[in-house]
Amino acid sequence: MGDYMLAYGEYYQGRLHPASLEILSPLREIANQLGKKLALLVLAPTYEEVQNNTELLKAICDEVLVVAHESLGEFKDDLYERVVVEVVKGLRPFGVFFPATLQGLALAPRVAGKLGVGLCAHVNALEIEDGELYMLRPTYGENIMAKLYSTTLPVMATLALGAFSIKEGERAPIFKLWEMSSDFSWESKLKIRQFTPAKKEINRLSVAKVVLAGGLGLKKKENFEKLIRLAQLLEGEVGATRPLCHAGWVEEERMIGVSGISVRPKLYIGFGISGAIQHTVGMENSEFIIAVNTDKEAPLVKLAHLSLIADAEKVIDALLKKLETRP
Amino acid sequence: MEKIVVCIKGVPRPGTVKVDPVTHTLRREGAELMLNPHDRPALEMAMRLKNRYGVPVVVLSMGPPNVVPLLKEAYALGADEMILLSDRAFAGADTLATSRVLAKALERLSPFSLVLMGLKSIDGETAQVPPETAALLGIPSVINVREIAFEEDKVLLIRGTDYGEEELEVSPPLIVSVTTKMDYLRPPSFKRILESRELSPKVFTASDLGLSEEHLGLKGSPTQVAGLFERVREAKGEIWEGDPEELAGRLIELLKERGFIKS
């Protein structure tokens, strides 16, 4: 089975979600190693608009497969599932991969369920060993990574957001219009009555050059607010560990780690973060890592390029005092 | 509208989980279980719909017998009926093997209009089971929903997407996963806590549901764990110790040197 590796290209209102380009980077390597072609599947209202999309010209895949139909302007979970399943059955790829966006998380499990195959979630590394494809992700409650494989084909996974950086191809991919069977029903049980675009600016965390992240060592919510002030002074973004998001100190969109966002800034400073693997998988590729923690044995201290062994709150206070009074 | 079914999950209390050294799956039998925190908003949503439209609510959980107290928690919040899906053969299931059991149980409970689940569990964190179960049943699914209303024979929903919010109209039955953010979660009723002591859930096993073992549990799971490994890291960095004021001063100098602060 399978001359192809298939990636899902999330396309909405004329734009390709950047996470779809991210997942092409590791898949390119895997496809090369296995001698497969890499195709990006795009569902859109018209073929022309996809062919004219400049982002796609730089995608590092061999082909862009387009399913075009007027009903594909809005994401309808049940219809999209049936489209992807029909393409997979026709193309017979070795693997099908989705970005772990909300749309990917809604669609991939439906496709896997319909095909009766396994689906790994939030994978942040792919490996080939003896011709077998392995998917890596952290496990619950322990500082341990799990290496997973699938006993069914196609191999399927959602890939963690921000875990891979976008690479540009040297030549444009070949565009192909995928013909759906003539009796395919474009009906959906879902009808979108209204769409309200997000008011606030899209979270810049995953592409920030400077990230200041807070953990439970900050002890109280007010200290997280100080961290936000500090981030503004350093022209950076704030992130947080899972417990802080769950405690409601900060919105969950700012969670760094498994099932949250992965960051790879030039500078990452973790304040009061011990460094559970659930968090560190989302920041370990940062260029320069600083840990501020009272515990010299904390995992983040072991990972960091520089560690300040001190109370995070006191260090933040001192930094704010010095930076805010600067002329 | 027909009844609402809420699927809840018992998750190991953080810190009490053990990984089976042979199968590498989580051992739930020995762990202290708590209600998956993301299931609370799903239960809250069900109770709001029950109060508003007078539809009955069934709460269902797949797991070992020690999830019964969690079903009773849901009863205390206002659920009308409790169902436990329990069988040794279910253990070690991935999301597909779990969805197969839920889909069969839901078929058994039909007719229903709406199935509510939490967005994800805090242990697996896959968020896959609600759409996967829906696909097996051939019914629609909508994830990350913050509002639900019934209008004639339609279910109206508001879902959060990566681009904003959508108001949807869906023909039931459907499966919905509820957002993790909810402004208010009702407390359990004391009267119902007392009542629940006398009650026990209806139990379905694999054979009750007509499921064969090769599709269940670890054996029936297409995703398998090849191994677990610790990512050992050597301390490679510099360590600064001392007075926070002084450390902050040194840090600012370093950030200036590296161009993160304009001097």
Interface residues (C-beta under 8 A of the other chain):
Chain A: Y12 Q13 H17 E74 F75 D77 D78 E81 T101 L102 Q103 L105 A106 L107 A108 P109 R110 V111 A112 G113 K114 G116 V117 G118 L119 C120 A121 H122 Y134 T139 Y140 G141 E142 N143 I144 M145 A146 K147 L148 Y149 S150 T151 T152 S188 K189 L190 K191 I192 R193 Q194 F195 T196 P197 A198 V210 L234 H246 E252 V258 S259 K266 L267 I277 F288 I289 I290 A291 K296 P299 V301 K302 L303 A304 H305 L306 S307 L308 I309 A310 D311 K314 V315 D317 A318 L319 K321 K322 L323
Chain B: P12 P14 G15 V17 V19 H24 L26 P37 D94 T95 L96 S99 K120 I122 D123 G124 E125 T126 A127 Q128 V129 P130 P131 E132 T133 A134 A135 L136 I139 P140 S141 V142 I143 N144 L156 G160 T161 D162 Y163 G164 E165 E166 E167 L168 E169 V170 S171 L174 T180 K181 S221 P222 T223 Q224 V225 A226 G227 L228 F229 E230 R231 R233 E234 A235 K236 G237 E238 I239 W240 E241 G242 D243 P244 E245 L247 A248 G249 L251 I252 L254 L255 R258 F260 I261
